[in-house]
Each structure stands twice: as structure tokens, then as C-alpha cells.
Amino acid sequence: MKSSEDSLQKKLRPRHISFMAMGGVIGTGIFKGSSETISLAGPGVIFSYVFAGLLLLVVMGAIAEMATVYTNKNMKEFIREAFGERLSFVVGWLYCFMWLAVCIIEVIAAGSFLQYWLPGVPLWVLSLASAAFIILINTMNVRGYGEMEFWLAGIKIFMIIVFIVLGACILVGIIPDPQVHGLKNYTEHGGIFPNGWTAIFSALLVVMFSYGGSELIGLTLTEAENADKILPKVVKNFILRVILFYTLPILIICGLIPWDQLSGNTSPFVQVLSSTGLQGAAHLMNFILVTAVLSAANSGIYGATRMLHSMASDGEAPSGLRKLSRTGVPMNSLIFCAVVLLVGSMLAYISQEGLFRLLMAVPGFVVILVWICICLSQLKLRKQYPKEPGFKVWGFPFITVLTIAALTVIAVLFVVDAQNRISISVCIALVIFLSIWSVFKFKKKA
């Protein structure tokens, strides 16, 4: 039993939950990683985002369904309910590993965006400062944290909307730009699928990283007010926003700049606005980019600390990690994450080239494994629910099975992709290590 001293405070409201999940999703994946996905598939990459969004819809629906049945439990505890403590143990540590990798990516990205204004400052210094700022925010109580993340995520969502409107006006000629000629960039330079339609599957490997973090909603359940009632509505609104906030900006980017002229050294958003001559807008956009990736890192630290607290409460991690401060923050878990984040941000000093691509493959692969486990849990638990769920996934079990199959295929693509060989080898080695550890750990416990 969890003591009152180890119980998280239920102070998150629906708008906090929705924007916290948006904060985890809308970060480096869209603002920096979109240049890579566009280079892989051209304008047709929007189909990669839509397809991944449909898979995400099923995963989020499964979380919402189980939340209406198993109240006061989070997504890791759903997996524990379905398959026991060993798989729960493996998934929990993998998820922490994923979020810490994401946070390192985000603070390094924040440092690179800050170099737009401070080119003379080393990247590792700016990354370290970004990491310290994120750690400071996470020392706040959950209500204060939720408010801070609400505004951080709100800023970037608002600016994405402004970017879409501004870009659309340029495309249709309301705002004249001599370098933009209608919709020609969609049809020229190889058309919609310049590298063939199969390229949309190659782009999925980066897209899955971009959408990773959506399942963070599944960790807010233990700190949300009336989570079982509000989550289905939050999920429905969230999915539509995610797909629109990814596909529409990418359509704008491909319309304003030919897909094969995007630079991987800066954000496509800044490059687009700079190319239109709106230099002031580019500076504003860079500010939004810094805010966006810091928001994503902020969500990541939240996800890692709450997962560690949950695991410690279930005997799957050292018991000291479940200790809360007087404001309800898992302080020991936060200290652990802070050390990892600060060390990780120093990697920018050791190796800048290739680090971004190397780390991006880790969360992309891990999030697929987590999504598969969530869907498998819903598939198994549906038959033994203790009560009728207040929300059900559509087309069960066929939609769930198809989603599991699609995610499995994408995971295989990750494994066979030569560019991801080192990253995936690390992930697979970690899975094997955790699996062996779980066998001995829980055998001894039994």
C-alpha cells in the first residue's frame, strides 16, 4: 500500500493534461526533425504523419478506455495488470530511458537554437543552461508545474497557428513574395513523391520519434482530477490537434521552399521565414523554437520522474525514488534525472556531429515498443474488465490488432535500417538486460 506521504497530489486539470501532452509532442520532432523527414519523402511526408497519427489515435484510445475502468492507475500499471510485474518492470525502465534521451535531444536542440543569437557561445554551455532551467521548473508543485507547461506549450501552439496563417497568405498571394510562385513547389522538383511512395515508410522512423510523448497522458492519471471522466474528451481533441499541427506546417514549408533546398543545419521554420525577407519574424520564430524544445524537455522530465515514482511504489525501482517533497514532487527521482540530463547535455561538447540522429532513433524505437505493450494490454484486459468501460476503442478487436501489426512492422524497419544500427543495438541490449534482470529480481521476490 502507498502511504499518504508517497501519494502524488491530484491537482492537474484537463487543460494542463492536454497541453502537457502537446508539450511532449510538439518539440524537436517538428521544429528540427521535420527537415529530415521532408528530405526523405518530400511533400508526400504528410502521409507519414497522418498514418502515424491514426496509429496514435488507437493507442490513446486504449489508454482512455483502460483509465475509465482502472481508476487511479497509470499506463505502466495497466501493463502490470495485464502481463505482470516483469513486463511492467522492463517497460518502465525503457520508458525512463526514452524520456531521458528525449530530454538530452531537446536541451541540445535548445542550445543550437540559442546559437542563432549567440553564435560565439559554445553549444554545450547553452545546452547546460537549458538543462538547469528545466530542472528548476520541475521543482515546482504539480499545479504550478501544470500552469508553467500550459503557457510554454500555449506559446508554441499559438505561433504554429500564426505560421500556418502567414504561410498560407504567402502561398495564395495575399502577402506577395517574388520567390514564391503559387503551388509550383508541390509539382516541381520531383512532385509529391520525389523519392517514390515507399519513402513515406522510411520517414516513419523519424515521425514515430516526433509523436512519441503523446502517451504521457497515461502518466498524468494519478495526478489528475476525475481522470476517468475527462480523459476520453481530452484524447479526442488532442489527436486532431496533433495531426493538424504537424501536417499543415509541413505543407506550408514544402510550398514556400523546394523540399530539396531545406538545410539540416537550422529549423525549416526559421529558414522559411528568413527566405521570405521577414527577418524580424525569423527572430520571433527562433524564440518560439527555444520555447518549444524547452517545453518538450519539461514534459520529458515530468514523464521520467513520475514513471520512476510509480516503479518505486510498485517495488520495481529503489524505494527512495518514491519519496516526495512537501510540495508533492518526487525529489529523489528528479535529482536522478537531473544528473543524467546534465551529463547528457555535456555530450554536445564531446560530439556534435551525428549526435542528434543517433539519439533520435532511441526514443523512436522505444516508443513503438511502449505503444505495442499498451495495445496488447487493452487487447487482453478487455475480456476481464471488473466493470463496463465508460469509453471504448472503435472497431475492437480488429483495429487494435491492425495497430499492433503496423507498429511491429515499423519496429522491424527500425532494426534493419543501417543508419540506426548503433542506436537500435543499444536499445535491444537494454531490453535483453532488463528482461534478464526482471527474471532474477522477481524470482527472488517470489
N, C-alpha and C positions, 0 to 999 in steps of 0.2 A: 504494500500500500504506500502511496506517496503521501508524505506529511504535508501539512499546510505550508510549512516553510519552503518546501520544494515544488509547490504548485505554482504554475505561471498565472499571471493576472489576466482576467478576461476583460480587456479594455479596448480591443480593436473593433472598429465599426465597419460597415460594408464598404464605405469609400476608402478606408485605409487598406482593406484587404485587396480590393480591386487595383488600386494604384501601386501597392507594394508588388503585386504580381506583374503589373505593367512595367514597373521599375526594373524588375529582374529580366524581362524580355527585351525591352527597348533599350539597348545599350550598344556595346561594340559590334554585336552581330549585324545591326542595321547600319550604324553610322560609319563603321570602318570595314566590317566583313562584307558589306554589300558590293564593294569594288571587286572582291574576289569572286563572288557568285555571278556577277554580271560578266566578268571576264571569262568565266567558264561556259555560260549558256547564252550570253547576250540578252536581249529584251525578253526572250522566252523564259527567263528565270522566274518570272512571276508565276508560272505554272508550278515550279518547285515550291514556292511559298504557299500557294493555295493548297496543293496536295498535302504538304506537311501540316498546314492549318486544319485540314479535315481530320488528319490523324490526331492532332492535338485536341480537337473537339471531342473525340471519343474518350481520350484519356481523362480530360477534365470532367466529362460527364460521369465517368466511372467513379472519380473521386467524390463528386457531388452526391451520387447515388449512395455510396457507402457511408458518407457523412450523415445522411438522414437516418441511417439505421444504427450505426455505431457512434453515438454522440460522445463528445469529449475525447475522441481518438483522432490521431493524425494519420497521414498516409502510410508511414512506416508501421504503425500499429495495425492498419488494415492488412498489410502484408504479413505481419506476425500472426494475426487472427487466421489468415488463410493457410499459411505454409509453415508456421512455427518460428522459433527464435533464431534458428541457424540462418535461414534466408534473410530474416529481418536484420540480423547482425551484419551480414555481408552487404546488403543494400544500404543500410545506414552508414557504414563507413565509406562505401563507394560514393554515396551522395555528399558526404562531408568533403571527401577528396575532390569531387567535381566542383563544388562551390568554392573551395579554396583556390583551385586552378582558375576558375572564372574570375575571382576577385583579383588574382595576380594579373590576369589579362587586362582587366578593367583599369587597374591603377597604372599599369604601364601605358595603356591607351590614353588615360587622362594626362600622363606626363608628356606623351607625344603631342597631344593637342595643345597643351600649355606651351610647348616649344614654338608654336605658331607666333606667340607673343614674346617668348623668352628664348630665342634661339641659342643664346650663349650659355644657358644653364644646362648642365648635364641631365640626361634623361632620368638617371637613377635618383637624382636629388628631387626632381619634380614628382617622380613616382612615389618616393618615400614620403614626401609631404602629403600627397593624396591619400596614401595608406593611413597616415596618422590622423587625418581629418575624418576618415570613415570610422576608424576605431573610436574616436571621440563621440561621434553621433550615436554609436551603438551602446554607449554607457548610459543613455537616457532610458527612462522607464518606457514601457511598451506604448502607452498613449502618446507620449512626447515623440517617440521614435516614429510612430504611425503618422503623426502630423508632419514631421520633418520630411518623411519619404513621400507623403501625399503632395507636398509642394515641390519637392525635387522632381518627382515624376510628372507632376502637372505642368511644370515649365517646359519640359521637353515634348510632352504631348501637344501643348499649345503651339509650340514652334514648328512641330511637324505639320500641323494643320496650316499654319501660315506658309510654310514651304510649299505645301501642295497647292494652295490657292495662288501664291505668287508664281510658281512654275507653270500652272495651268494657264494663267493670264499671259505669260510669255509665249507659251506654245500656240495659243489661238490668236495671238497678235494684239491683244488688248494692251499689253506692255510691249512696245516694239523693241526688237533686238536684231541687228543686222546679221548676227551669226546663227540665228535660228530660222530655219525655213520650213515652217509648218511641221508636218509629221514625217518628213523625209528620213529622219534618223531611224525610224522604225522599219522602213522598207529598204533603205540602202545599207551598205556595209554588211551584206550577207542576209539581211532580212530579220525576221523574228527569231529564227533558229540558225544563226550563222555557223555554229559548230555541230549542227544536227540535233534532232529532237532528243536523242539519247543523252545529250549533255545536261538535260534537266535533272537526270538522276545523279550525275557527278556533283552538281550543285547542291543536291540534298544533303551531302555530307557537311557542308558549312551551314545550310539552312537549319539543320537539326540543332546545331550549336546555338543559332540565333533564337530559336523558340524555347530552348532549354531555360528553365526558370519559371515557366508558366505553372508547373506543378507545385510551386512554392505556396500556392493557395492551400494545398494539402497540409502544410505545416502551421498555418495560421489558425487552424481549427481549435487548438487548445487555448488560444488567447482571444478568440472572437466571441462576441455577444450573440447568442442564438445562432450558432454556426449552421446547424442542421436546417434552419429555415431560410437563412439568407444566401447560402452558398449556391443553390441552383440558379437563382436570379443573377448573382454575380457572374457565374460561369457563362451564362447565355450572352450577357452584354460584353464580357471580356473577349470571347473568341472573335466576334465580329470586329471589335476594335483592333485586335492584334493583326488580323489579316489585312484590314484596310490600311493600317499604319505601316505595313511592310510593302504591300503591292503598289499602292498609289505613289509613294515617294520614288520607288524604283522605276515606275512608268515615267514619271517626270524626269528623272535623271537620264534615262535612255532617250527620251525625246529631246532633251536640251544638249546633250553631249553624246557623240557616237560611242557606242559601247567599247570599241577598241581604242579609244583615246583617254579612257579613265586611268588615272595614276593610282598605283597602290601605296604611294608614299603619304597621301593625305586623304581626308574623308571626301567621298564623292559629293557630299552636301556642300562643303566649303568650295570644292573645285567648281561645281555648277554655278554657285553664286558669284565666285570670283570671275568666271568666264563671261558672265553677263554684264560685268562692269560695275556691279553693286558691291563695291569694296566694303562699305560700311556694313552692309547686310552680311558679308562673309565673316567679319569680326563678331557680329552678333551671333551668327550661326556657330562659330567656334566656341563661344561662351556656352551655347546650348549643348554642344558636343561634350564639353567638360562636365557640365551638369548631368548629362545623360549617363555617361560612363561611371561617374561617382555614385549616381543613384543606383545603377545596376550592381556596383560593388557593395553598396549599402545593403541592398536586398540579399546579396550573397552572404555577407557576414551574418545577417539575421538567420538565413536558412541554415548555415553551418552550426551556429550556436544553439538553435532550437533543436536541431537534429541530435547534436551531442547531448543536450539536456534530456531529450526523450530516451536516448540509448542508455544514458547513465541511470535514469529512473527505472529502466527495464533490465538492468544488470548486464547490459551489452557494452558498456564503457565504464571506465573508472568512476566510482561513486562520487568523487569530489567534483566532477563536472556538472552534477545536477544542482549544486549549491547556488542559491540565488542571493543577490544583494537585497538590501531593504527596499529597493525600488522595483524588485521583480526581475532583474537582469541576471542571466546565467553567467556570472562574472568570471568564474574559472574557465568556462568554455570560451568566453570572449578573450581571455588572456591567451589561451592556447591558439585561437585563430589569429590573434594579433601578432604573435611571434612568427607564425607561418607566413602571414601576409607581409610583414616587414622584411623577412628573409627573402621572400619571393620577389618583392619589389626591387631588391638589390640585384636580381638576375639581369635587370636591364643594364647594369654596369658591366657584367661579365659577357653577356651575349645579347645583342640587339637583333642581328640578322637571323631570321628564321625562327626566332623565339615565339612570335605571335602565331605562326602557322603550327608550330609544334604543340603549343598549349591548347589551341583551338580544337584539335582533334580529341583531346581528353574528355572535356565536358560533352562534346557531341556524341561520343560513343557511350559514355556512362549514362547520359540522359535517356538514350534509347533503351538501355537495359532497365532503367528505373521505370520507364513508361510501360515496357513489356510486363514487368512484375505487377504494376498497378492493374493492368488489364486482366492478367491472369488471376489476380486476387478477386476482382469483381466477377470473373467467369466462374470461379469456384464457390465464392460465398453466396452468390445469388440463390442457390438452392437451399441454403441453410440460414437465411436471414432470420433473426429472432422476431422481427416484425416487418410489416409491409413498408417498403421504402416510400418516402414522400416524393421521390423523383426517380425516374428510370431512364436508362440509356435506350435510345431508339434502336429498333431492329435487332434486339438481343435474341440469340447469341451470335448471329451471323456477322453483324457489324463489328463486334468485339473480336471475333476470330479473324476476320479480314484485317483488322488493325494490327493484331499481333503478328500475322503473317507478313504484312508490309513492313513493320518495324524490324522483324527478323531479317528480311532481305536487305534493308538498309544497313543493319549491323554487319552483315556479311560483306557488303560493299566497303564498309569502313575497314574491315580486316584485310581485304585483298588490295586496297589502294596503297600503292608503293610509297606515296608521299606521307602516309600516316603510319608507316611501318614501325618506327621507333615509339611513337605515342601509343599506338594500339598494343604493342608488345608490353609496354609498362602497365597498361590497363589490364590486360589479360593476366600478366604475372601477379598483379594486385588481387584480382578476383580469385586466382588459384590459392594465393597465400591466405586470404581471408576465409576461403572455403575450408582449407585445412585447419586453420586456427579455430573456426567455429565448431568443427567436429570434436577437437580435443577440449575446447572450453566448455561446451555444453554436455559432453560426455562426463567430464569431471563433476559438473554441477549436478547431473542426474544421480 
